[in-house]
Amino acid sequence: MSKALANKKVLPSREAGLFKELLNLYEGRQLKKGLKTADTILKKFPEHGETICMKGLVLVHMGRREEGIDLVKKGVRLDLTSHIVWHVFGLIQKGEKNYEEALKSYSQALRFDKNINILRDAASLQTQLRSYESLVETRHTLLRLRPNLRQHWVGLSVAHYLNGNLKEAKVVLEKYLATLKNVPSHDVEQSETLLYYIHVLEELGEYTEALSLLDSHSRNRDIVDKTAISETRARLLTKLSSPEASEAWHTLLERNSDCHTYYLGYLASHGHPIPPSTPSHPDPDALALISSLTTEFPRARASKRLGLVLSEGDEFKSRAEEYIKGSLVKGIPSLFSDLKSLYTDNAKCTAIEEIVERLQVEFKDASSSPKGSEEPTTYLWTLYLLAQHHSALGRHSKALELLEEALAHTPTLPELHIFKGRVLKRAGDYWGAAACVNEARVLDGQDRFLNTKTGKYLLRAGCVKEAGDVFGLFTKKDAASPGVDLEDMQSMLYLLEEARAHETNGQPNLALKKYMAVKRIYNEIEDDQYDFHGYCLRKFNIMTYLRMLKWEDTVRSQAPYVTAAVNGANILVASYDDPEIVKSLAVAHEQLSSTSKKAAKKAKKKAAVAAAAAAKMGGLDGKTPQQHSNEDKGLEPPTAKDEDPEGLKALTGEGTPVLEQAWKLLQPLLEVGLEENVEVWLAVYDVAIRRGRYLQAVGALEKAKKAGGEEHPEVHVRVVDLKQRAATLSDLKEPVKSVLEEAIKKLYPVEVSPETFNSQYLQKHSQDPKAVIAAARASKILNAPVEEVDGTVFSLLNTDINLSVKVRSPSPPLFHLYFRSDVAMCTMYRTPWSP
Amino acid sequence: MTSTSSKQSRVSFASLTENNLGTVRKLNSVLFPIKYSEKFYQDILAPEVEDFCKLVYYNDIPVGTISCRFENKDDQKVLYLMTMGILAPYRSRGLGSKALEQVLTAAASHKSKVDKVYLHVQVSNDDAKRFYEVNGFVQSSVHEGYYKKITPADAWVLEKQVN
């Protein structure tokens, strides 16, 4: 029996030679020949696991995926102690982006052979999965196997660094540098390694050591990145409070006098640290330093802008006037967005208003005749700035008045039309806004910015088809639709805006599709880092690589993902609560498609005929194309056909239950530093409480309360919801039960009934529209009669409610709001039959 | 150009394309009392008139337009100036003269010889007439009933020989 087993595994020399050839053919992607060789071996040894695996791998590359994978699995079963079969299996799993399983297979392979290729792949997988402890081990093994390779030393140091062990990272580098002999100067790899070494020392707080290393190596020309040398030097000198620091920053300013960071560094080295992004930090001494720099670098704007932060009162006024006037004369369109961050300081906001209003009067006369001292364009930009100012403060009519004057002056400046659209949008007139932005678009059909804005505004108005037509002017002509191309190009703006439009139009199923597309893009972004784990270390781009890893760790905290995840989860939760939503959507879709079924049938027939013709032309009889068998299709599965184009199956939970889908969307948000984001924790609560994860739910609600305050309308709704649900929970086990009770007590500390709690809340916030809606929703949760809920909602019509904040209407009758004069411009509540 | 040190004025011209035609339409709609036909807009895009149909930019903002077409009159090749206009706030700054000069220079150096340039001015529009006379045009006749939809309907015909 043992002989039979040996026969299965060890090939005689002729076949062993063939197998080696097979491996080489595979490496060279000579797939057709490889397949033939495998078959030759298998003719004699049909049970040879390694060959079966290799044949399967080759088949997958040739596009015969299922057949290939079956063979690989069979091969693994036949030879569980071969590193080759496990390596092949790991490759297949990696191709499917199943990193966890792939790593398991690689670990199996490593049990039988410490192969350097397998170790490298395993290291990449461990980095991808952020299992840094095992990464250190793998890198250690690699270094022990081949200590003569430079990248193995650096690889181990980086692994220690990622694992948070800076001391070890440093020790490895020290040892590594000691082994080096005769490194030529200007060696980029050495240069990058040294910069990384200095960075490690800096993070360890060993500034003196870092500085002397930097200085000696920059003198030897070992470090070639000159900017990095100067910036690191200035930073280290500042941290050491050295008198040379300011000199170092000054050198940098000579190179680039418009770099904000350099100015902050310069001031810090003089003992004036400025907190980043503050509107006001009055400091006369710092201001004097900045003034002398302004004299030295008169063309730089950064120092003048910084002067607006460091000054206050009359000093601010005179500086702001000079700054604004200069910018208007120059015609800088982005002036307002430059100034906007100062507006959080009320005094500065008022001062700017005074200045610009004075300039408006002054320039109006000075620009009206050719003999005047100012250009007409200067006056035009002044009107534009002032309109933006008023609009930012919510004075829509005033802004429109100024824009009308500007448009009468010069109707050909696209910025004016765009901004008029924006004001109308802010006032709630989405249709008017889209029309204005389109005016700007037709002025310059070549401008993609204007095109995209128009598409976006059309989507805000709910016009999905029209938006597609506009976007289509710039998308690839051979794409199936503009939307498909924009999704390929990873346009978050398009996906999120169209999703929002579908939601407004009452088609959450289509909205969910777009949100899921955003999620897919983020999956791709995460997958894309994989290849860099090997590449960057081989090329010694260490610092960039470390920055990339850090960025990838928190990439899901970006606004597009957060929006998609939260809104997508909300849609799923709504359809979980009320399955009628999906049913009525399905019925509507059915009706729509039955009318267009005939057309679809026709199209299908046509497509079938075309396909048949194509097949005939290729001379195929339905089998795999033999001619193309050497074409490498890679290991990644081809994108599957969309089985759910309407998104209705996702919404009914066919395949994956809706709450599981929602949870998958939200889960990546839990640990990426979004503690301040109320929406996230509210969504987490909504999903967790319905999944029966009570402790997780109360935890999320506590966070929401911390981020938004206990009076936050949405938090209020959840507190009532929690209290209501808790009353019906009886069969909870300890310790969950007591922990939950304790948490509820904290969230709901009062002794009154939920109904009283809710009406007290309503009384307290009867002027705040969001709170009124929240109270109405809470009373619906408490099963109050419909009349009572409606009554609460309709109290919004009372004129003492401040509607400067727009409310998304939860119930159609709210369109009556347009009778109120203070929201006269708003069209969002109107229905087609209202005037 | 009158330009003081605090003022900065940049004048430039751009050829017409399908894409900036919207700007020309916008300018025409505020500058002239006439609504121009689609054919007019197609004609000014023709490659042979590229040097004679321009957008006028002032400090990078389009503020005026000039457009011409070729005509054959009594075996002579003449250039007819169809439209020329500058937005009100930008007038008397030499923009019109520069635009006209641009066209006249192009006419003088055109590969097929251009004999003269002519145009119509509504008889009420003294300012326009003076502008063209300053720029070397002379009145040759009065075209009675030239305008169909606006009054006065008569137009002066002004022309200038191209050397």
Chai-1 contact restraints between the chains, C-beta under 6 A:
chainA,res_idxA,chainB,res_idxB,connection_type,confidence,min_distance_angstrom,max_distance_angstrom,comment,restraint_id
A,G331,B,N59,contact,1.0,0.0,6.0,A-B,restraint_1
A,P370,B,S92,contact,1.0,0.0,6.0,A-B,restraint_2
A,P370,B,R93,contact,1.0,0.0,6.0,A-B,restraint_3
A,E375,B,K7,contact,1.0,0.0,6.0,A-B,restraint_4
A,P376,B,P89,contact,1.0,0.0,6.0,A-B,restraint_5
A,P376,B,Y90,contact,1.0,0.0,6.0,A-B,restraint_6
A,T377,B,N59,contact,1.0,0.0,6.0,A-B,restraint_7
A,T377,B,I61,contact,1.0,0.0,6.0,A-B,restraint_8
A,H409,B,P89,contact,1.0,0.0,6.0,A-B,restraint_9
A,P411,B,K26,contact,1.0,0.0,6.0,A-B,restraint_10
A,P411,B,V30,contact,1.0,0.0,6.0,A-B,restraint_11
A,T412,B,T23,contact,1.0,0.0,6.0,A-B,restraint_12
A,T412,B,K26,contact,1.0,0.0,6.0,A-B,restraint_13
A,T412,B,P62,contact,1.0,0.0,6.0,A-B,restraint_14
A,L413,B,I61,contact,1.0,0.0,6.0,A-B,restraint_15
A,V442,B,G22,contact,1.0,0.0,6.0,A-B,restraint_16
A,L443,B,G22,contact,1.0,0.0,6.0,A-B,restraint_17
A,L443,B,T23,contact,1.0,0.0,6.0,A-B,restraint_18
A,D444,B,N20,contact,1.0,0.0,6.0,A-B,restraint_19
A,G445,B,N19,contact,1.0,0.0,6.0,A-B,restraint_20
A,Q446,B,N19,contact,1.0,0.0,6.0,A-B,restraint_21
